[in-house]
Every structure is written in C-alpha cells, then in structure tokens.
Amino acid sequence: MTDAIDPDHYKVGGIETIDYIQAKLTHEEFAGYCRGNALKYLSRVGHKDATAQEIDKVIWYLKRWRGSLDCVATT
C-alpha cells in the first residue's frame, strides 16, 4: 500500500526530500517551511483529498517542526 503522507517518490536518490531540505535551511527557515506546509494543508481540508489525509499531513509537518526544535535544544 502506498503511503499518501510520506510516499516513496520523496525518498529517491538515497535521501528523503524533507531531510535534504532541512539540511540546507537554517533552523528558522526550516521552521517556516514546516509551518507554511502545515498551514497549506490545514487551509485545504475538505477541498482536495480526504479530510483525514489532509489532517494527517498537517500533523506530519508539525511533528517534523517539533522534532527540529529538539535538535536545536541539544546543540
């Protein structure tokens, strides 16, 4: 079964796209990236994909943002 939230095509080339993006941005830029994507998916709930899927995408980006805060706190 294909993962609609974190599909395999984002992992082509040996690194997941989100990990590459995070490595290239500052902590503040990455926070903005995650926040912007969470807002995008939250804004389109009920207008594109299934509501649960859109909410799962919001949660996924918020968890990535939250996880990046842990990395900043330990460095």
MDTraj code that builds the backbone (N, CA, C; nanometers):
import mdtraj as md
import numpy as np

residues = "MET THR ASP ALA ILE ASP PRO ASP HIS TYR LYS VAL GLY GLY ILE GLU THR ILE ASP TYR ILE GLN ALA LYS LEU THR HIS GLU GLU PHE ALA GLY TYR CYS ARG GLY ASN ALA LEU LYS TYR LEU SER ARG VAL GLY HIS LYS ASP ALA THR ALA GLN GLU ILE ASP LYS VAL ILE TRP TYR LEU LYS ARG TRP ARG GLY SER LEU ASP CYS VAL ALA THR THR".split()
xyz = np.array([
    [0.0835, -0.1187, 0.0000],
    [0.0000, 0.0000, 0.0000],
    [0.0885, 0.1258, 0.0000],
    [0.0518, 0.2232, -0.0777],
    [0.1268, 0.3465, -0.0878],
    [0.0952, 0.4366, 0.0312],
    [0.1986, 0.4984, 0.0856],
    [0.1829, 0.5928, 0.1957],
    [0.1529, 0.7298, 0.1368],
    [0.0309, 0.7781, 0.1536],
    [-0.0091, 0.9066, 0.0955],
    [0.0526, 1.0250, 0.1685],
    [0.0982, 1.0041, 0.2897],
    [0.1555, 1.1129, 0.3678],
    [0.3054, 1.1265, 0.3426],
    [0.3749, 1.0163, 0.3300],
    [0.5207, 1.0152, 0.3106],
    [0.5554, 0.9116, 0.2031],
    [0.5176, 0.9399, 0.0764],
    [0.5339, 0.8410, -0.0302],
    [0.6789, 0.8150, -0.0689],
    [0.6999, 0.6989, -0.1292],
    [0.8340, 0.6564, -0.1675],
    [0.9029, 0.7501, -0.2663],
    [0.8273, 0.8192, -0.3511],
    [0.8928, 0.9049, -0.4506],
    [0.9661, 1.0229, -0.3869],
    [0.9436, 1.0493, -0.2582],
    [1.0204, 1.1519, -0.1873],
    [1.1511, 1.0981, -0.1321],
    [1.1766, 0.9691, -0.1530],
    [1.2961, 0.9053, -0.0973],
    [1.3944, 0.8601, -0.2056],
    [1.3684, 0.8960, -0.3297],
    [1.4546, 0.8575, -0.4404],
    [1.5874, 0.9331, -0.4299],
    [1.6971, 0.8641, -0.4547],
    [1.8280, 0.9281, -0.4540],
    [1.9048, 0.9107, -0.3250],
    [1.8528, 0.8290, -0.2345],
    [1.9276, 0.7975, -0.1136],
    [1.9038, 0.8890, 0.0045],
    [1.8255, 0.9960, -0.0143],
    [1.7928, 1.0844, 0.0976],
    [1.6484, 1.1310, 0.0804],
    [1.5770, 1.1322, 0.1891],
    [1.4390, 1.1795, 0.1828],
    [1.4400, 1.3306, 0.1593],
    [1.3508, 1.3771, 0.0754],
    [1.3475, 1.5178, 0.0369],
    [1.3427, 1.6111, 0.1573],
    [1.2607, 1.5816, 0.2559],
    [1.2484, 1.6680, 0.3734],
    [1.3805, 1.6761, 0.4500],
    [1.4559, 1.5667, 0.4534],
    [1.5852, 1.5673, 0.5218],
    [1.6857, 1.6550, 0.4467],
    [1.6818, 1.6492, 0.3143],
    [1.7688, 1.7339, 0.2328],
    [1.7347, 1.8814, 0.2540],
    [1.6051, 1.9119, 0.2510],
    [1.5610, 2.0499, 0.2720],
    [1.6055, 2.0994, 0.4093],
    [1.5857, 2.0169, 0.5117],
    [1.6246, 2.0558, 0.6469],
    [1.7754, 2.0810, 0.6564],
    [1.8535, 1.9987, 0.5883],
    [1.9994, 2.0139, 0.5922],
    [2.0446, 2.1438, 0.5253],
    [1.9704, 2.1928, 0.4284],
    [2.0089, 2.3117, 0.3528],
    [1.9557, 2.4423, 0.4108],
    [1.8599, 2.4350, 0.5042],
    [1.7999, 2.5550, 0.5608],
    [1.8501, 2.5792, 0.7029],
    [1.8408, 2.7038, 0.7472],
    [1.8675, 2.7322, 0.8878],
    [1.7510, 2.6766, 0.9699],
    [1.7678, 2.6718, 1.1012],
    [1.6588, 2.6237, 1.1875],
    [1.5341, 2.7096, 1.1700],
    [1.5529, 2.8382, 1.1590],
    [1.4399, 2.9294, 1.1427],
    [1.3716, 2.9098, 1.0074],
    [1.4506, 2.8933, 0.9035],
    [1.3937, 2.8700, 0.7700],
    [1.3157, 2.7393, 0.7660],
    [1.3724, 2.6355, 0.8283],
    [1.3026, 2.5067, 0.8281],
    [1.1729, 2.5152, 0.9075],
    [1.1738, 2.5875, 1.0183],
    [1.0512, 2.6073, 1.0962],
    [0.9450, 2.6742, 1.0093],
    [0.9845, 2.7758, 0.9337],
    [0.8917, 2.8436, 0.8442],
    [0.8400, 2.7528, 0.7339],
    [0.9285, 2.6684, 0.6815],
    [0.8888, 2.5724, 0.5783],
    [0.7821, 2.4772, 0.6316],
    [0.8072, 2.4218, 0.7496],
    [0.7116, 2.3280, 0.8099],
    [0.5805, 2.3973, 0.8446],
    [0.5913, 2.5151, 0.9018],
    [0.4718, 2.5908, 0.9392],
    [0.3888, 2.6246, 0.8153],
    [0.4555, 2.6692, 0.7095],
    [0.3853, 2.7028, 0.5863],
    [0.3144, 2.5832, 0.5251],
    [0.3806, 2.4683, 0.5241],
    [0.3166, 2.3484, 0.4691],
    [0.2008, 2.3022, 0.5562],
    [0.2154, 2.3111, 0.6886],
    [0.1046, 2.2751, 0.7774],
    [-0.0152, 2.3661, 0.7515],
    [0.0099, 2.4954, 0.7363],
    [-0.0989, 2.5893, 0.7076],
    [-0.1634, 2.5607, 0.5722],
    [-0.0811, 2.5247, 0.4739],
    [-0.1336, 2.4929, 0.3412],
    [-0.2313, 2.3769, 0.3493],
    [-0.1898, 2.2690, 0.4141],
    [-0.2766, 2.1522, 0.4223],
    [-0.3983, 2.1783, 0.5106],
    [-0.3823, 2.2562, 0.6166],
    [-0.4944, 2.2906, 0.7024],
    [-0.5967, 2.3742, 0.6259],
    [-0.5481, 2.4650, 0.5428],
    [-0.6374, 2.5528, 0.4664],
    [-0.7181, 2.4782, 0.3608],
    [-0.6652, 2.3672, 0.3122],
    [-0.7373, 2.2967, 0.2059],
    [-0.8176, 2.1765, 0.2557],
    [-0.8238, 2.1570, 0.3880],
    [-0.9041, 2.0470, 0.4429],
    [-1.0471, 2.0580, 0.3902],
    [-1.0946, 1.9465, 0.3360],
    [-1.2301, 1.9421, 0.2819],
    [-1.2428, 1.9883, 0.1388],
    [-1.1294, 2.0266, 0.0773],
    [-1.1358, 2.0787, -0.0596],
    [-1.0569, 1.9972, -0.1608],
    [-0.9697, 1.9071, -0.1172],
    [-0.8896, 1.8310, -0.2127],
    [-0.8970, 1.6829, -0.1795],
    [-0.8060, 1.6354, -0.0960],
    [-0.8041, 1.4942, -0.0595],
    [-0.8976, 1.4698, 0.0586],
    [-0.9037, 1.3448, 0.1029],
    [-0.9878, 1.3104, 0.2172],
    [-0.9467, 1.3937, 0.3389],
    [-1.0433, 1.4351, 0.4173],
    [-1.0166, 1.5207, 0.5330],
    [-0.9142, 1.4589, 0.6265],
    [-0.9282, 1.3309, 0.6574],
    [-0.8338, 1.2650, 0.7479],
    [-0.6928, 1.2686, 0.6914],
    [-0.6791, 1.2489, 0.5608],
    [-0.5471, 1.2516, 0.4969],
    [-0.4856, 1.3906, 0.5059],
    [-0.5640, 1.4933, 0.4834],
    [-0.5127, 1.6300, 0.4921],
    [-0.4703, 1.6625, 0.6356],
    [-0.5482, 1.6220, 0.7330],
    [-0.5137, 1.6451, 0.8732],
    [-0.3870, 1.5690, 0.9088],
    [-0.3731, 1.4471, 0.8570],
    [-0.2502, 1.3698, 0.8810],
    [-0.1278, 1.4422, 0.8246],
    [-0.1427, 1.5089, 0.7107],
    [-0.0317, 1.5850, 0.6527],
    [0.0038, 1.7037, 0.7418],
    [-0.0973, 1.7711, 0.7954],
    [-0.0736, 1.8822, 0.8888],
    [0.0066, 1.8318, 1.0083],
    [-0.0384, 1.7214, 1.0660],
    [0.0277, 1.6639, 1.1833],
    [0.1707, 1.6233, 1.1490],
    [0.1916, 1.5647, 1.0312],
    [0.3248, 1.5208, 0.9895],
    [0.4222, 1.6383, 0.9882],
    [0.3798, 1.7508, 0.9278],
    [0.4676, 1.8684, 0.9227],
    [0.4880, 1.9293, 1.0608],
    [0.3859, 1.9304, 1.1442],
    [0.4026, 1.9830, 1.2797],
    [0.4985, 1.8963, 1.3606],
    [0.4917, 1.7648, 1.3405],
    [0.5850, 1.6748, 1.4106],
    [0.7280, 1.6965, 1.3620],
    [0.7472, 1.7192, 1.2334],
    [0.8816, 1.7469, 1.1818],
    [0.9346, 1.8770, 1.2413],
    [0.8498, 1.9776, 1.2491],
    [0.8878, 2.1051, 1.3085],
    [0.9229, 2.0854, 1.4551],
    [0.8384, 2.0128, 1.5269],
    [0.8627, 1.9879, 1.6693],
    [0.9931, 1.9106, 1.6892],
    [1.0173, 1.8103, 1.6061],
    [1.1417, 1.7331, 1.6147],
    [1.2631, 1.8188, 1.5881],
    [1.2504, 1.9159, 1.5005],
    [1.3652, 2.0029, 1.4716],
    [1.3971, 2.0926, 1.5910],
    [1.2985, 2.1225, 1.6735],
    [1.3231, 2.2022, 1.7943],
    [1.4074, 2.1243, 1.8949],
    [1.3866, 1.9931, 1.9012],
    [1.4668, 1.9100, 1.9888],
    [1.6148, 1.9125, 1.9466],
    [1.6378, 1.9134, 1.8156],
    [1.7754, 1.9181, 1.7648],
    [1.8423, 2.0500, 1.8014],
    [1.7675, 2.1595, 1.7951],
    [1.8224, 2.2904, 1.8279],
    [1.8549, 2.2982, 1.9771],
    [1.7686, 2.2404, 2.0599],
    [1.7862, 2.2468, 2.2045],
    [1.9096, 2.1695, 2.2518],
    [1.9494, 2.0675, 2.1745],
    [2.0635, 1.9846, 2.2157],
    [2.1955, 2.0309, 2.1561],
    [2.1895, 2.1293, 2.0656],
    [2.3139, 2.1776, 2.0034],
    [2.3625, 2.3052, 2.0664],
])
top = md.Topology()
chain = top.add_chain()
for i, resn in enumerate(residues, 1):
    res = top.add_residue(resn, chain, resSeq=i)
    for name in ("N", "CA", "C"):
        top.add_atom(name, md.element.get_by_symbol(name[0]), res)
traj = md.Trajectory(xyz[None], top)
